Amino acid sequence: MATTWKLDPTHSEVAFKVKHLVITTVTGYFRSFDGTVVTDGETDFTTGKVNFSIDTSSIDTNQSQRDEHLKSADFFNAGQYPQITFNSTSIDEKGSDEFLLQGDLTVGNVTKPVTFNVEFGGTVIDPYGNFKAGFEVSGKISRKEFGLTWSAVTEAGAVVVSDDVKIQASVQFVKQ
């Protein structure tokens, strides 16, 4: 029997980290996102099919001018590509409560296979009677592989934005 789990956005977050000038890390968030997991049985998440979407215009780096640049055609082109999507292809157990989540990530008009590390935080019934499951998701992608190729170099030759982008998500799902 299939079980559907719906993302609880009020108890979840999606963040990314990217090196700036190679000396510091800038952290950003996406404030609007949605997702579902459909499992065979109630809690066998290795059978899960994950679908996740992010509203690109919800990017928030705590600096409005940078956010507008990231929404522009130099990066996400949020007007033309309003969503980043992820659709899983497999979930493999790699240890106790640890999994490899594989799937197709689409940014703009580029779709590539990616792998994320997932730590299962467990399940619990919240004070309102909702059955919830929690996960920590992490991984790294090359922004240039997804067509995010804008680049600049300082007068001293330092790269302004690194290619590697670390992705971190803390997500809760509610059994439907």
N, C-alpha and C positions, 0 to 999 in steps of 0.2 A: 504494500500500500504506500503510495507516494505521499510525502509530507511537504508542504510549502512553508518556507520561512521568509518573512518579509523584513527588510531592513528597518531598524528603529533609528531614524536620523537624529533624534534628540539625544541619543546616547552613543553616537558614532562620530568619527572624524576621519577625514582624508587629508593627508599632508604630503608635501614633497620638500626635498632639500637639494640645493644646488650650490656649488662653489662659486663665489664671486671674487674676481681678481686673484683667484687661487689661494687667497689668504683667509677668507672667512666663508661661512655658510649662511645662505639666506633660506629661511623657511617660509613656505607658503601653504595655504589651505584652499581647498575647494569647499564652499559652504553649502552647495546644493548637489545632492546625489541620491541615487535610488538603487535598490538591489533586491534580488530574490535568490534563494537557494531552494532547489527541489531535491529531496533525498528519497531513497527507497527505504521505507521504514521510518521510525521516528527520529533517531539520532545517529544513523550511520552516515556520517558526513563524507566518507570516502566514496559514496555513491552519488554525491551531490553534483548538481548542475548549477553553476553560478552564472548569473547575469547581473551586470553592474553598469550603471551609467552615471556620468558626471556632467553637470552643466558647466561648460567652459567659461561662461560669462560670470560664474560665481567665484572666480579666482580672487584670493585675498592674500597679499603679501605685506599688509600693513603699510602700504605706500601707494596711494592712488595713481600717481603718474606711472609707476612701474606696472601696476595692474592693467592700466589702459594699454600700455605697450604690449603686455603679454596677451591681451585680447585681440590685438591688431594682427594684420596679415604677416607681420614679422615672426609671429609665434603661432598662436592657436587659431587665428582667423575666426573668432567666435561668431561673427555674423554669418559666415558661410558654413561653419562646422560647429553647431551649437552643443554637440555632445562628444564626449570621449566614452567609448564602450569597451567592456571586457566580457567575453563569453568563454566559459571554461571548456576545456576538452578532456581533462582528467585531474583527479586528485589522488596522489600517492602518499601512503603513510611512510614517513621516514624515521619515526621514533614515537615514543610515548607522547601523545598529544601534539605531535609535530607532523606537518604535511607539506608536500610540494603541490602547489596549485598551478596547473598549466592551462593556457588558453590563448585566445586571440585578442590582442589589444588594438583598438582602432583610435588613432589620433589624426584628425583631419581626414585626408583621403588615403592614409597609409594604415594597413593592417599587418601586424607581425605577431608571431608566437612569442610569448613571454612566460617566465616561471616566477612565481612568488613563493616565499616561505610563509607558512601559516602556523601559528601557535594557537591551539584550541584552549580557551580559558575555562570551558565547562558550561554546564547548563544550570539554570535556577528558575524557580517560580518567583516572580517579583511581587511586591505588596498588593498588586491589583489582580493577581491570579494569572498573569501572562507567563507562559513558558518561554524562556529566553536562552539563547546560546551566544557566547562571546568569542571573538577571534582577534588576534593581532596579526596583521599582514605586512610583509616587508619585501622589498626587492629593489632592483636597480635597472634602469633602462638607459639606452643611448638616445638622447633627444634628437640627434641628427638622423638616426635610423627612421624616425617618425616624421621627417620632413621639417623639423624645427631647427633650421640651419642658420638662423640669424647669428652673426658673430661680430665682435669688435675686438680690437687690440689697442691697448694703451700706448702712449708714446714710448714707454719703456719696454714694450713688447709683451706685456702680460695679457693673457686671455681674460676678457671681461666675464663670460659665463662659460662654465665647464660643460662638457658634453654629457657627463654622467649625471643622472637625476635619481636620487634615492626617493623611494615611495614608501610611505608608512600609513597604515590605516588601522584604527581601532574600531571594530564594528560589532554591534549587537543585532541579532535577528530574533524576531518574534514568531513562534509557531502559529500558523493560521488554522 
